[in-house]
Amino acid sequence: MKTYKGIDTSYGLSMNKALGMLYPKEQRVYNDPFTEKILSGFSKYFIRLLHIRFIHRVVTNFYEKKYPGMLGYFFCRFRYYDDVVKECLQNNEIDIIINIGAGMDCRPHYIEGINTLHYYEIDHPTVIEKKKEKIKKVLGQLPEFITYVGIDFNNQSIEEALLQKGYNLNSKTLFILESVSAYLITEANEAIFSFVSKATSKSKFVFSYVTKDFMSGNNLNHKTLEFLHRRIIVKKELELKHCFEQSKIEKYLQNFSMSTIEHIGANEFKERYIQPIDLRMDVVEMERFILAEIN
C-alpha cells in the first residue's frame, strides 16, 4: 500500500517543533510542551538525543550554518499561528476554529482556553486516522471538543464535509491554513477560499502561501532559497502545485469578501520574534503570511 506523503511531512514538522522546545527557556520562540509526546520511531529517539545540551547545540549550529534561516522560518511560523489563535481567544473574537490541513499540529492540546471552543481538524483521511491514533494513545481518549474530518482536498468539497459534521456558517470562526495552499491544485484553493468567504462577518482567516517568484526562480536573494528552489522546484522533491503573486494577493482576497489585517514575512518575523530574545538565527522567506477578516 502506498504511503500518503502528507504523513511524512507532518512528522517532519513535529520533529522541528519539538526541536525548538529544547532551546534554553529564554531563547524559545514558542512554547509547545505537547508535540514531543506524539513522536515515534526515529523522530522520537533523535529528539531524546537532542535533550543533551551539547548535542543540541552542535546539531542546530550545523543546521543554521548549512541552511541559514530554515529553523528560524519554522520557529517563527509556529509562533505566528499560535499568536493569532491566542489573540482571537483573548479578545473573544471567535466561537469555532477550523484547522484546514491540520496534520500532526497539537495546538488544541497546549493553548490555554482553546478547549472552550469547538475545534475542527481537517486533513487527508490517512493523516486524520493516524492523528487520532496518536492523540488517543497519549491522552487515553479523544477530546470531545475536537471534531476530526478526513477529506481529499483536491477531489472532495470541504464545505460539504464540514456541514455534514455540524459546522454552522453563522458562527464566528478562525480558519487556519498553515503551509497547505502550495500543495493543492488551484481549484481546491479556490474552493477553500470560497467556503471561507461564506463565514459570518468578522470571522478570521490566517494562511501562508508560496510566492510566484520562488516557484519561477526569480529574486532568490538568499542561498537557502536557491537551495530550496533547486531541490523542490527543479528536482521536484516536493510536489508544489500552487502559488500566489505577492503584489496581487491582497486584491485577490477582495474577490472573496476578505480584508487584509496584516501581510508579513521574514523581516517582520525577525523583528517580532528573533531579535527580542537575542537569538542568533536568520529567517528565510520560504512563505509569506496573511491574516484576513471576512467582511
Backbone torsions as a table, in degrees:
resi	resn	phi	psi	omega
1	MET	NA	130.8	-178.3
2	LYS	-72.2	132.8	179.8
3	THR	-80.2	134.5	177.2
4	TYR	-71.2	123.2	-172.8
5	LYS	-62.1	-26.7	-178.5
6	GLY	-60.1	-26.9	178.5
7	ILE	-66.8	-44.8	178.7
8	ASP	-60.7	-42.5	178.9
9	THR	-62.3	-43.1	-178.8
10	SER	-62.9	-43.3	179.4
11	TYR	-66.9	-36.6	177.4
12	GLY	-61.7	-41.8	177.8
13	LEU	-65.9	-39.2	179.0
14	SER	-62.7	-38.8	179.0
15	MET	-66.3	-41.4	176.3
16	ASN	-61.6	-39.2	-178.6
17	LYS	-68.3	-40.8	177.3
18	ALA	-65.4	-37.2	179.2
19	LEU	-61.5	-41.0	-179.4
20	GLY	-63.8	-24.5	179.5
21	MET	-78.9	-6.6	-178.1
22	LEU	-93.0	0.2	171.9
23	TYR	-72.5	157.0	173.6
24	PRO	-53.1	146.2	-173.5
25	LYS	-51.1	-40.2	-177.2
26	GLU	-73.0	-9.2	-179.7
27	GLN	-116.6	14.5	176.4
28	ARG	-83.4	131.8	179.1
29	VAL	-76.5	-30.3	-177.8
30	TYR	-141.7	174.3	-179.4
31	ASN	-132.5	103.1	179.4
32	ASP	-133.5	92.6	-178.8
33	PRO	-82.8	1.8	-171.9
34	PHE	-99.8	-38.7	-168.3
35	THR	-55.8	-37.5	-178.6
36	GLU	-58.3	-26.8	-176.8
37	LYS	-67.4	-23.8	-177.0
38	ILE	-94.9	-1.8	179.6
39	LEU	-70.5	154.6	176.6
40	SER	-150.7	170.6	176.9
41	GLY	59.9	-139.9	-177.3
42	PHE	-58.4	-42.7	-178.0
43	SER	-57.3	-44.2	-178.3
44	LYS	-61.4	-47.0	-176.1
45	TYR	-75.8	-31.4	177.1
46	PHE	-65.0	-45.3	178.7
47	ILE	-65.8	-37.6	176.3
48	ARG	-59.8	-40.3	178.4
49	LEU	-63.6	-38.0	-178.0
50	LEU	-73.0	-8.3	173.6
51	HIS	-64.9	-20.1	174.0
52	ILE	-75.7	114.0	-169.6
53	ARG	-52.6	-43.8	-177.8
54	PHE	-62.2	-44.3	-179.2
55	ILE	-65.9	-41.1	177.0
56	HIS	-58.3	-44.6	-178.6
57	ARG	-64.9	-42.1	179.6
58	VAL	-63.8	-46.4	-177.6
59	VAL	-65.4	-47.6	-177.6
60	THR	-69.0	-36.8	176.6
61	ASN	-64.2	-41.5	177.2
62	PHE	-62.4	-45.9	-178.4
63	TYR	-61.9	-43.1	-178.4
64	GLU	-68.8	-34.2	179.0
65	LYS	-71.6	-42.1	-177.3
66	LYS	-77.4	-39.6	-179.0
67	TYR	-128.5	68.2	-175.5
68	PRO	-57.9	133.0	176.5
69	GLY	94.1	-14.3	-177.6
70	MET	-68.3	-51.4	179.2
71	LEU	-62.1	-41.2	179.1
72	GLY	-59.6	-40.7	176.8
73	TYR	-59.5	-49.5	-178.9
74	PHE	-63.1	-46.4	-176.7
75	PHE	-62.7	-44.3	-179.6
76	CYS	-69.1	-37.4	176.7
77	ARG	-60.1	-48.2	179.0
78	PHE	-58.6	-45.1	-177.2
79	ARG	-65.3	-40.5	-176.7
80	TYR	-60.9	-47.4	179.8
81	TYR	-65.0	-38.4	175.3
82	ASP	-58.3	-44.6	-177.7
83	ASP	-64.1	-40.8	179.0
84	VAL	-62.4	-45.2	179.2
85	VAL	-61.3	-47.9	-177.8
86	LYS	-62.5	-41.1	-179.9
87	GLU	-65.0	-41.6	178.0
88	CYS	-63.2	-38.0	178.2
89	LEU	-68.2	-46.4	-177.6
90	GLN	-63.2	-33.2	-178.1
91	ASN	-93.3	5.6	-179.0
92	ASN	51.7	44.6	-174.9
93	GLU	-91.6	-12.7	-172.8
94	ILE	-139.0	158.0	175.8
95	ASP	-114.7	-21.6	-174.2
96	ILE	-139.7	145.8	171.2
97	ILE	-120.6	132.2	176.2
98	ILE	-121.1	111.9	-179.8
99	ASN	-97.8	106.4	-175.4
100	ILE	-91.6	115.8	-173.7
101	GLY	79.6	47.1	-170.9
102	ALA	-66.0	-28.8	-178.2
103	GLY	56.1	-135.8	179.4
104	MET	-99.4	18.6	178.8
105	ASP	-56.2	138.7	-174.6
106	CYS	-116.3	18.8	-176.4
107	ARG	-53.9	-39.6	-178.9
108	PRO	-66.7	-7.8	-177.6
109	HIS	-106.1	-2.8	178.5
110	TYR	-136.0	-10.4	177.3
111	ILE	-89.2	120.6	-175.5
112	GLU	-63.9	133.3	176.4
113	GLY	90.6	-10.3	-175.8
114	ILE	-68.9	-23.9	-179.3
115	ASN	-74.7	-1.3	174.9
116	THR	-85.5	-8.8	-179.9
117	LEU	-106.0	172.4	170.2
118	HIS	-94.6	128.0	-173.7
119	TYR	-119.4	123.7	177.6
120	TYR	-106.4	131.4	173.7
121	GLU	-114.1	122.3	-175.8
122	ILE	-120.2	133.6	174.8
123	ASP	-167.7	-178.5	177.0
124	HIS	-57.6	141.7	-177.3
125	PRO	-52.0	-36.9	179.8
126	THR	-63.8	-42.1	179.5
127	VAL	-67.3	-44.1	-178.6
128	ILE	-61.1	-43.1	-179.9
129	GLU	-65.5	-40.8	177.7
130	LYS	-66.4	-38.4	178.4
131	LYS	-63.2	-47.1	179.7
132	LYS	-60.1	-41.0	178.4
133	GLU	-60.9	-43.9	-179.0
134	LYS	-66.2	-47.9	-177.3
135	ILE	-64.9	-40.7	179.1
136	LYS	-64.3	-36.3	179.2
137	LYS	-66.7	-38.5	-178.6
138	VAL	-76.5	-44.5	-173.2
139	LEU	-96.3	-15.4	-177.7
140	GLY	92.9	-26.0	177.3
141	GLN	-158.4	163.3	178.7
142	LEU	-82.2	136.2	179.5
143	PRO	-61.5	138.9	-178.0
144	GLU	-70.3	-24.9	-176.5
145	PHE	-81.6	-4.4	-179.9
146	ILE	-106.7	131.5	172.3
147	THR	-111.4	124.6	-179.1
148	TYR	-96.5	131.6	-176.7
149	VAL	-128.7	118.3	179.2
150	GLY	-101.8	120.8	176.9
151	ILE	-145.2	159.5	169.8
152	ASP	-96.7	105.8	-173.0
153	PHE	-57.8	-34.5	-175.8
154	ASN	-77.1	-12.8	-175.6
155	ASN	-130.9	-9.4	-178.4
156	GLN	-124.3	157.9	-178.6
157	SER	-86.9	120.2	177.0
158	ILE	-65.5	-34.7	179.7
159	GLU	-63.7	-48.8	-179.8
160	GLU	-62.0	-42.2	-178.4
161	ALA	-62.1	-43.3	-178.5
162	LEU	-72.6	-40.7	179.2
163	LEU	-63.7	-35.9	177.0
164	GLN	-65.9	-25.9	179.4
165	LYS	-92.5	8.9	173.0
166	GLY	94.8	8.6	179.7
167	TYR	-66.6	136.6	-179.2
168	ASN	-108.9	116.3	-178.9
169	LEU	-62.6	-16.7	180.0
170	ASN	-84.8	-1.5	179.0
171	SER	-89.1	136.5	176.9
172	LYS	-66.4	125.0	-167.7
173	THR	-127.8	144.4	167.0
174	LEU	-105.7	117.6	176.4
175	PHE	-97.3	131.3	178.2
176	ILE	-116.6	128.4	176.4
177	LEU	-131.9	83.1	-171.6
178	GLU	-92.1	107.9	175.7
179	SER	52.2	47.0	-177.9
180	VAL	-118.2	-35.9	-170.2
181	SER	-56.5	-34.9	-176.6
182	ALA	-67.1	-22.3	-177.1
183	TYR	-90.0	-6.5	-176.8
184	LEU	-105.1	150.3	175.2
185	ILE	-68.3	161.4	-176.4
186	THR	-55.7	-42.6	-178.3
187	GLU	-63.2	-37.0	179.2
188	ALA	-68.5	-39.6	176.3
189	ASN	-62.8	-44.8	-179.8
190	GLU	-63.7	-35.6	178.2
191	ALA	-65.5	-39.6	178.5
192	ILE	-66.5	-47.7	-179.3
193	PHE	-62.7	-39.1	178.9
194	SER	-64.6	-41.6	178.5
195	PHE	-64.8	-45.8	179.2
196	VAL	-58.7	-37.8	-177.3
197	SER	-64.5	-18.3	-179.5
198	LYS	-83.6	-9.2	-178.9
199	ALA	-66.1	159.6	-178.1
200	THR	-62.0	153.7	-179.0
201	SER	-54.6	143.8	179.6
202	LYS	79.8	0.2	170.6
203	SER	-64.6	159.9	-175.5
204	LYS	-119.6	153.3	178.4
205	PHE	-137.7	116.0	177.6
206	VAL	-116.4	128.4	-177.0
207	PHE	-152.9	166.0	176.4
208	SER	-125.2	159.8	-178.7
209	TYR	-148.6	151.7	173.4
210	VAL	-86.5	137.2	-176.3
211	THR	-81.9	155.6	176.9
212	LYS	-63.1	-34.5	178.5
213	ASP	-60.6	-41.8	179.6
214	PHE	-66.1	-43.8	-178.4
215	MET	-63.7	-36.3	-177.7
216	SER	-89.4	-10.8	179.4
217	GLY	85.0	17.5	-179.9
218	ASN	-93.2	147.4	174.1
219	ASN	54.2	41.0	177.6
220	LEU	-85.7	80.7	-171.7
221	ASN	-91.4	33.6	-178.7
222	HIS	-152.3	135.5	-175.0
223	LYS	-63.7	-30.5	178.2
224	THR	-70.7	-36.3	175.8
225	LEU	-64.5	-39.4	177.9
226	GLU	-63.2	-42.6	178.1
227	PHE	-62.7	-45.8	-178.5
228	LEU	-65.6	-40.1	179.0
229	HIS	-63.1	-41.5	-179.9
230	ARG	-64.3	-43.5	-177.4
231	ARG	-74.7	-44.3	-172.0
232	ILE	-84.4	-48.6	-173.5
233	ILE	-87.6	-48.9	-176.7
234	VAL	-73.1	-51.0	-178.6
235	LYS	-86.7	-7.5	175.9
236	LYS	56.4	44.2	178.2
237	GLU	-75.4	-20.3	168.9
238	LEU	-126.0	145.6	-176.9
239	GLU	-97.1	83.1	177.5
240	LEU	-84.4	135.5	-173.0
241	LYS	-120.2	-11.7	-171.0
242	HIS	-148.5	147.3	175.6
243	CYS	-148.9	167.7	175.3
244	PHE	-124.1	151.1	173.9
245	GLU	-85.7	121.0	-172.1
246	GLN	-53.9	-42.0	-175.5
247	SER	-74.8	-11.4	-174.6
248	LYS	-115.6	-8.2	-170.1
249	ILE	-68.6	-34.5	-179.8
250	GLU	-65.3	-38.4	176.2
251	LYS	-68.2	-36.5	177.1
252	TYR	-58.9	-41.5	-179.4
253	LEU	-63.5	-30.4	179.3
254	GLN	-61.8	-28.2	177.3
255	ASN	-66.3	-17.4	179.9
256	PHE	-112.2	25.9	176.9
257	SER	57.0	41.4	179.1
258	MET	-122.2	141.3	175.5
259	SER	-111.8	136.1	-178.5
260	THR	-77.9	125.4	174.2
261	ILE	-86.5	-47.8	173.2
262	GLU	-152.4	152.1	-176.9
263	HIS	-138.0	104.0	-168.1
264	ILE	-132.7	169.2	179.8
265	GLY	-152.8	-149.3	-171.3
266	ALA	-58.5	-44.3	-177.3
267	ASN	-61.6	-44.4	179.1
268	GLU	-66.8	-37.9	178.5
269	PHE	-62.1	-44.8	179.7
270	LYS	-61.0	-43.4	-179.0
271	GLU	-68.7	-36.9	-174.0
272	ARG	-83.1	-37.5	-170.3
273	TYR	-118.5	-34.2	-173.8
274	ILE	-87.0	-49.3	-176.4
275	GLN	-63.9	-41.0	-178.1
276	PRO	-61.1	-25.2	179.4
277	ILE	-105.4	9.7	176.2
278	ASP	52.9	45.6	179.2
279	LEU	-90.4	124.6	-178.4
280	ARG	-80.1	79.9	-173.9
281	MET	-151.7	135.5	176.5
282	ASP	-85.9	169.6	173.8
283	VAL	-133.7	118.5	178.8
284	VAL	-90.9	145.2	-176.9
285	GLU	-89.7	73.6	176.1
286	MET	-68.9	-32.2	178.8
287	GLU	-143.6	167.7	168.0
288	ARG	-116.9	162.1	-169.4
289	PHE	-129.7	139.1	-179.4
290	ILE	-130.8	134.3	167.8
291	LEU	-112.0	121.3	-177.0
292	ALA	-125.7	161.7	177.6
293	GLU	-122.4	139.0	178.2
294	ILE	-80.3	129.1	-176.1
295	ASN	-73.7	NA	NA
